[in-house]
Amino acid sequence: MRVCRCACRNFLPCLKLREIHFCHRLYLIYRVFYFNYDESIDLRIDTILQPIFFLTDRLTKYIGRLFICFFILIISVVVYIFYTSIFVHLFNEIQAQHSYLTFISHIIISHWLLINIMFNYMQCVRVDPGSSPNFGYVNPYDFDKENRDLMKIHQANIDKNNNNNNNNNNKSNEVTILDLTKDDSNYTQLPSKTPLNTSNSIIHSKIYTENVCRKCIFPKPTRAHHCSVCARCILNQDHHCPWINNCVGHLNHRYFFQFCFFLTIGAFYAATLGFSEFQHYLFGRKIFSYLDLIFGQHLNEAEILPSINNPSLSYTFLFLFIVAITAFIVLLGFTLWHCWLVSRAETTIEFHTNSAERKRLKNLKEKFINRFDLGFILNWKMFLGVNNWYEILYKNFLPSTHRPFCDGIHWPIRSFTKSSFETTKTLKMINV
């Protein structure tokens, strides 16, 4: 008993001391998040959840490879169904009607969609989106002699436009956007002499920040963001997509948009081929077929659906419809969302930051203006990399590897003349 009492007497002070140390450590951990009283609650939550984010980022890099294999598997299954079932089914129908032109059109459309989908998808996967270390430590004022000369010429054009505005405020400006990239055959001259809607608007191409990323300790150009999965700053980052296991950034953003665009059209096209079979499976009869609006009312049910008596072919069309219509519904909203962002010259990240800044300025009774927004038409021309709309036919509707106009560091921005004091006063820009 005496031994037990002595042991308890020696253990209890140690236990109290351990509890005190443990509580003290908890208190220090708690005070760490309140060391800087200027920090927001969001930063504290982000700090607490950093271990979870770390594991998620590491898993995303490996799961992305599985997503690529899964997508290629789905496309392979759909292509196999087309070659073994759909084309044979369409050929038998068209052969009975002696309309070979329709069958040839199906062959051309389906292969055109397949080539564009796979080309843009592989470009999204393999093309580096661009990051700050790839361009080196660039001094914006010593980019190269050739571009300094371009800046002098461009500044002279700006001064000339300012003088014209002072003489005649009602006359709209025609501005010239100069390409600040190095002399590279892959780069194209930006659209020139583009009329703007606002008479006080001008465009210049000198915007650069020498910020340093606090995570990767590299120079962080304007519109660049750090990707925790890729562990580097991505130029003009939109988001990190696990389906391509890559970031969507400056150099592959066009490929990603075209991939979504053609995949949406391809999903709609595949869904039309299985829509009638889906009606028979769900309702027992064909209620309505929008294919009749395309092929005409002369096709009756017996001619367009000879696969009713073939269960395997019927289930094949049903599987194709379910997969295609699901992909179409998801991709349609996603593609329209990116169309809206491109029209506003924003990325997904910039949309959230600009929305917060717009709300803040609204409370201050000021107006937010995105300086990278050059107008609907010019935004699309710069994004697609075309000078004229007819170039879309062979640069965007066909596989093309042409690069963006700018280098991802220097951006053409929207500004205003000194004569418009109110507009200049309300002009704000987020340095992201």
Secondary structure, 3 states (H helix, E strand, C coil): CHHHHHHHHHHHHHHHHHHHHHHHHHHHHHHHCCCCCCCCHHHHHHHHCHHHHHHHHHHHHHHHHHHHHHHHHHHHHHHHHHHHHHHHHHHHHHHHHCCHHHHHHHHHHHHHHHHHHHHHHHHHHHCCCCEHHHHCCCCHHHCCHHHHHHHHHHHHHHHHHHHHHHHCCCCCCEECCCCCCCCCCCCCCCCCCEECCCCCEEEECCCCCCEECCCCCCEECCCCEEECCCCEEECCCCEEECCCCEEECCCCHHHHHHHHHHHHHHHHHHHHHHHHHHHHHHHCCCCCCCCHHHHCCCCCHHHHCHHHHCHHHHHHHHHHHHHHHHHHHHHHHHHHHHHHHHHCCCCHHHHHHHHHHHHHHHHCCCCCCCCCCCCHHHHHHHHHCCCCHHHHHHHCCCCCCCCCCCCCCCCCEEEECCCCHHHHHHCCCCCC
